[in-house]
């Protein structure tokens, strides 16, 4: 059952990535600004939930299963690409601060930093070394915190 759910989740995520890649801009991808806000909040919520699933392993409160961690980090890498198209012009609001649109290059760099850190977490998982996973997990958490501190309303 878990394998079926994983395959379905991966297939849906892949479809969303393809659909997102074919859109010219956030304006054309979303009928209304509220749709973009809902999409990005949903994508970030799923990303955060899935990232949190690794916490017990990293804290050594659950056994380290290298294959399971690899599957999780592969999914996280895909999810990390989803929310950013929904921060286009005219989509202000939600939990995002106005600085997202006032300091767009800085925000885009923060998004890139998170995706890079997530890719490194995926590489660490492929190594099968828990110490590498722990270090990379911490770096992802730091990149998320940095973006939230600068660009998210509390």
Number of C-alpha atoms within 10 A of each C-alpha: 6 7 8 9 10 14 12 12 13 16 12 12 17 16 12 16 15 11 11 19 13 10 13 10 15 20 18 10 18 18 10 13 19 15 14 26 22 13 19 20 17 14 19 17 13 15 20 16 12 16 20 13 12 20 15 12 17 20 11 12 9 11 10 17 12 16 11 12 23 20 14 18 25 19 20 22 20 18 24 23 20 21 20 19 19 26 24 20 13 14 19 19 15 14 14 20 16 14 14 21 19 10 11 15 11 16 19 16 12 19 19 16 19 24 21 17 23 27 20 21 27 23 17 22 27 18 14 16 12 18 13 17 26 19 14 21 23 16 19 21 16 15 20 18 14 15 19 16 11 15 20 16 12 8
